[in-house]
């Protein structure tokens, strides 16, 4: 099996160290095996996957072939349709127009698509569809994956007539999550109407070009066939070539074609939005807008993690944000993910903003997404110790409050830092009660070295551990939302041996 390997391709300047390069390298053999096994087990003619960390494509590998006739090997420059992973580009285009003051997320969709104004809603008390509802798949439109995937080349004039006729609703808008490709086609029409240019030209010009994604676009035949991965379906024991669908009215829901090298620039750009900071903006969309992809979530549920560890891992709290499935994972922290299923193609991306790491995979077999190995690869990085959470800087206010906590413990009296106590502090427990609590801790562990660094959990909160004469004390501190940020809560707990 032929493959192409490339490492350490810089794409976006590093924001802050959040991954251990040596430990990532140590995990690569296992991760390569995960994707190689997936390619064989899923009968994918070709596959490419990449790992982005700290603004760079640190590992990318192609397996198999772009096409079954000429047997061209998959490389990081091979072009794949990424199906519904396109939706994040559509969502960010909407957020860019919002940033420019040209639309609002709570605008009624019919404000920008006049053909919707005569629609019949399912109940008399139905709210009309907002842009926000379309982004989060809660517009009341029916789940339409089998139908929607084939609508990409629909002419704009036919889509206009469909809008003028109206569509049946599945549910009342704003009451349930239901995945709608039609809804994202509507977002594409909104982008075109608001920007004054076709959807594809707006995204290509305002997002792809500034990020240097020169090999990416919607009209796939603009690129030579030698560079493109052909899409295949495995049916009745043989391969069938899927038809190449031209760009059309539904391109906004799944029509983008890209390469691993180009897509890594997109992943690095998204991840660079975390953490919030004072640096100058460097992208085509503001960092605050990018972070909104993780917002807008509604209809929260619990779910198993994708991949082999899913059956035994703790369950995730998950919901659909703006073109991203947003979940909190007990091992991986905040995750943003999306799959892509399309005639001839399958794909998956998962981002871990807490660590500045993203993993993606493209294949050229129908609906062959690769979510399992992508998440297994993330777990492998976690087990290898390669994921390092970004540290929160200790603010001057927190450092001052922490110093006061040290004075309080040393004196055995909260009044030793009376000027640093918020108005609620002595109302919750008076000075005498505090004296008894501190005395009990001191009797057990003795004096403590209170100069250990505090770990900030926010600009006004933190936790600490002190080494003492006969053990250790763990503590937390929370400051009040006042200009001088006095202490509103403080704890000292003896750590078990």
N, C-alpha and C positions, 0 to 999 in steps of 0.2 A: 504494500500500500504506500503510495507516494504522499508526502506531506511537505509543507513549507513552514518554516519556523522563523519568527522574528521577535526580538526582544528589545525593550528599552527604547521605544520610539516616542520621543517627546511630542506631546500634543497640546497640553495646557500647562502653564507654569504651576509648580507645586504650591499649594496653599499652606499646608501645615502637615508635618509628618504624622501619618495615621496608619501606616502599614510598615511592617518589617520586611525589607526587600530580601534579605537572606532567608528568612523563614518562608516567604512566598516561593523563592527558588527551591527550597527543600520540599515544598508540597507539590511542585509541578509534576514530578513523575506520577504521583497518584492521580492528579487531576487529568493529566493526559490519558491515563488508563480509563478514567470514567467516561471521557468523551469518545475514546476509541471503541470501548465496549458499546456505548450508545449507538454509534454509527453502524456497527455491525448488527446489533440486536434489532435496531429499528429499520434496517434495510435502507438507510439513507445513501443515495448515490454519492453525495458529497456533503461536507460539513466544514464550518470554520467557527472557531470560538476564540474569545479574547478575554483578558483580565486587564482592567484599568485600575491603577492605584496611584494616588498622589499626583494626578494630572498626566500620567503617562500610560501608554499601552505597554505594560511590562511583559506580557506574554501573549502570543497569538499563534494559532496552529490550524492549518488546513488539512483535511483528511478526504480521501476519495477524489471524485472527479466532478467537474462542472457539467459534463455531458457524457452520455453513454455511447455516442457515435465516435467522436474524435478523442475521447478519453483525456481531455485536458484536465490537469490536476487543479484542485482548488488551492488558491493562494489568498493572502490577505487582501488582494486587489480584485478578487472575483466578486461579481455583482449579484446580489440576491434580492428578491422582493421580501420585505420584512413585515408585510401584512399589517396587523393591528398595532404593531409597535409604531406605525405611522401616526397613530392618534396623539401621541405626545407632542409631535411637531405641530399638529393642528391646535392642540390645547395651548401650546406656548405662543402660537401666532395670535390666538384670541387674547391671551394675556398681554402680548406686546401692544395690540391695538387698544386694550384697556389702559395700559401704561401711558399711551399717547393721548388718552382722553377721548378716543373715538367711539367707544362703546362702554357699557357697564355690564357686569356679570348678572345683575338683576334686571337688565333690560328684557322686555318681552321679545322673543325671537321674531315675532311678526312685525316689530318695529323696523327690523332690517331685512325681513323677507316678506314683502307685502302679500304674496300669494297665500300666506298662512292665515290671513285675517278672516277668512270665511269658514274656517274649520269648525266642525261640530265636535264639541267636547263630550266626554262620556257621562258627565253628571252636571246638573245645573250649578252646583257649587264648585266645579272644577276651576282651579286657577289656570290661566293661560301659561304656556311654556315659556320659561326664562332661558337665557343663555346658560346659566348655571345648571339648570336641569339637564340640558343636552350634554354638558361636560361630564356630569356624574351619572349619566344613564338613568335618570329618574324622571324622564319627561312623559312617562306613560306609554311609550312606544314599545311594540312587541320585540322580544328577542328574535334576531333575524340573521344569525350567522350563516346558515346554509344558503339563504336567499341573497343576503347582502354581499357575500364574497364574490358573487357572479355579476354584481352591478357596477364594478369599477368603470367599464367603458361606456356606461349609459350617457348618451348625448345630453348636454345641458338643456336643450329645448324640451327633451322628453321629461327631464326632471322637473322643469318648470310646469309642464302640464300635470304631472303627478301632484305637485304642490297645490296647484289650483283646484284639483279635484278633492284633495284632502285624503287622509288615511284613517283607518279604524284605530281606535285606541285599545291597548291591552289593559291598562289601569288608569286611574286618575293621576294626572301629573303631581309629582311631589310626594307620592305615598309609598313607592317601592323602587328598588333597584332592578332594572331589567336591561340587559346589554343591547344597545341599538346602533347598528352601523348606519341606518337611515339617519339617526340623530347626528352622527358625525358628518354625514354628507350635508346636512343642514348647516352645521358649523362651517363647512367649506364654502357654502353659498353666502353665509354671513361675512366671512373673511373677504370674499370677492366683492360683495356689494359695498362693504365699508371701506376697503382699501382702494377700490376702483380698478382692480386688475384681477385676472384669473387667479384662483387659489394657488395653483402650482407655481406660477410666476412670483407670487408674493412670498411663499415659503422658500423657494429657491433663492430669491434675491435678498430676503431679509433675515433668513436663518442659515441656510446652507452655505451661501457664498461667504458671509463674514466668518464662519467657522472653518473655512478652507475645505469644505466637503465638495470638491470639484468633480468627483465621480458619481455623485448622488443626484437623483432627480426622479421625476414621475413618468416621463415619456420614455419608456425603457428602450425603445428601438433607436433612440438617439446615440446609444453606445454600441460599439461593434459586438457582434455575436460572440467573437472569440473571448471577450471579457466577461460575458454573462453566464451565470449558472442557469441551465435550463431546468424547468420545473417538471417533476415526474409524479405519477401516481402508480402505486403497486396494486394491481388488480388481476384476479384470476391467474396468479402465478407469473405475471409478466409486467413489464414496465410500459406505461402509456405516457406520451408527452402531453402535458397540459397546455392548452392554448395560451399564448402570450396576450394578456389583456392590455389594451391601450389605455392611456389616461382619459378619464371622463369625469362625470359629475360625482362619482363616489370615491374619487382618488383620496379625499381627505380622511377616509376611514381606513385605508389600507394599501395605497398604491405606491408607496415609496420604494425605490431600489437603491441599495447602497452596498458598500464594501466594508469589510472589517476595519481596514485602516481609516476609512471615513467615519464609520459609526463610533469608533473609539474617541474621535474628537467630540462627538455629541455627548457621549457618556461622561467624558472628562469635564466638559462644560457644565453639564447638569450637576455633577458632584462638586464642582468648584463653588457652587452657591452656598455650601455649608463649610464652616459655620458663618453666621452673620458677623460682619466685621466692618472696619472703617476704610479698608482698601478702596482704591479707585475702581470703578466698574470697568470690566474688560470685555464683556460679551455683548451680543446683539440684543439681549434682554437683561434687565436688571436682576441681580441675585434674588431680591425679595420676590419678584415675579416667578422665578424658577422654583423657589421654595413653596410657592402656592400649589404646585403639582401635588404636594402632600396634604393639602387642605381640601376643603369642600366635601370631605368624606361624610357619608350618611349611611344609615341602615347597617350599622356595625354587626358583625357576626364573628363566630369563632371558627377556625379552620385548622386543618393539619398542614404542617409544613410540606412543601413539595420534596420529593426525593426519598432515598432509602431511609433517612433518619426520621421521616415524618410520623411513622407509626409509634415511635417511642419518645419523640420530642414533646415538650409542653406545647399546648395549642396556642395559636396566634389569635390576637384580636385584629380583625381585618375589615376593611371597607374600601370602596372605590373612591378615589380622590378625583383629580383632574387628569384623566387619561393614564392613571397609574393605580394599581392595587396597592394600598398602603396597609402595612401590617407591623405590629410590634412583635418581635421574636425574642424569646428569652435568652438566646445565645448570640444573635446577630444584631439586636437592637432594632432601630427603625429601618424598615425595608420598603423600597418602592419597586414594583415589578409589573411586567406585562408580557403576555405571550402574543404570538402572531400565528394564525392559521389561515392558509390561503391555498387555492388550487396550485399545486406544484411546490409549495414552500411551507416551512414551519420555522419559528424563531422564538427566542425568549431573552429577556433582559431582567436582571435584578441588581438593584443598587443598594449599597449600605452607606448612607451618608455619614453615620457616626464615625466611620473608619476611612472614608474617602475611597472606597473600593467598589467596583462594578464588574459584573460578569455577563457576557452575552454569547449567544450561539445562533447561527443561521444554518438551515439545511435546505436541500432542494427536493424534498418529498412532501407531498400534500399533508398538511396538518401535523407534521412531525416536529413538534415545538422544542423539545429539549429542556423543559423546565426541571426535570429530575436531575440530570447531571449538573445543570447550572447551580441548583441549590446544594447538591452534594459537594460541589467544588467550594462553595462558600463555607460549608461546614468543615471541609478539609482545611481551609485556611484558618478557620477559628481554632480547630484542634491543634494546628501547628504553631499557634501563638502568633500568627502573622497579622492579626487584626488588633490594632492598638487604638483605643479610644482617644480622641483628642482631649487634651486637658483644658479646663476652663481657667483663664487667668484669675488670680486672686486680686480682687479690687482693693483699693486703699481703704474703703469703708469696711470691707470684710476683715482686712488685716488689723484694723483698729479694734473692731469688735472682738476678734480672736485674742488679741493682747489683753483686753479687758477680762476675758474668760480665764486667762492664766492668772491674772491678779486675784480674781475672785477665789479660785481654788487654793492658791498659795495662802491667802488670808483666812480661808474658811468662812468668808462673810461676803455676801453679795453687795453689801454697802461699801466695800472696798472699791467698787466701780460704780457708785451711785449715779454719776453723771452719764453713764453709758447705758442705763436701764430705761426701756420704754415705759410709758405710763401704765401699761397693763401688767408689767412684770411682777411687781409686788402685790398687785391685786389678785393675781392667780395663786401665788404662794408668798406669804410674807417673809421678812428677813429671818425670823426665828425658825420657820419651817425649812428654809434653805440652809440655815446653819446646821440643823440636824441631819439633813440629807448629805451635805458635804462631809460632815464629821463621820458619818457611817462609812462613806467611801474611803476616807483617809484611814480609818481604823483598820480597814481590810488591806489596803495596798500601800499606805504611807504617802510620802511626798512623791510628786511626779515631775518629770522634766517637761515643761509646757512649751518648749521651743521647737517641737516637731512641726513640720509643715502641715498646714491645713489643706484639705482637698476641697476646692470650691465646687459646689453643685449648682451655683448660680452666682450672680454678682453680689447677692445679699444672703447667701446661705452656704454652709459647708459642714464637713465632718472631719474629725481628727482622732488620732490615737496617741496616747501618751505612755511612755515607759516609766514605771513607778518602782519604788523600793521593793514591793512584793507582788508585782504583777503589772497589769496594764489597764488603762481606763480609755473607753471609747466615748466620744462626745459629739454632739451636734450643736450648731448655733444658727439661729434665724434672726435676721435683722428686720426692723419695722420699715414700712414704706413712708418714711418721713425724711426730710432733708438731711438730718444728722444720723439717720439709720441706727437708732439705738437698738439694744438687744430686746427682742420681744419673746424669745424662747431660747432656753439653754438646757442641755442635759449632760450628765456624767454617769456612765454605766461601767461597772467593773466587768472586764472581759473574763469569760470562763477560761481556765487554764487550757 
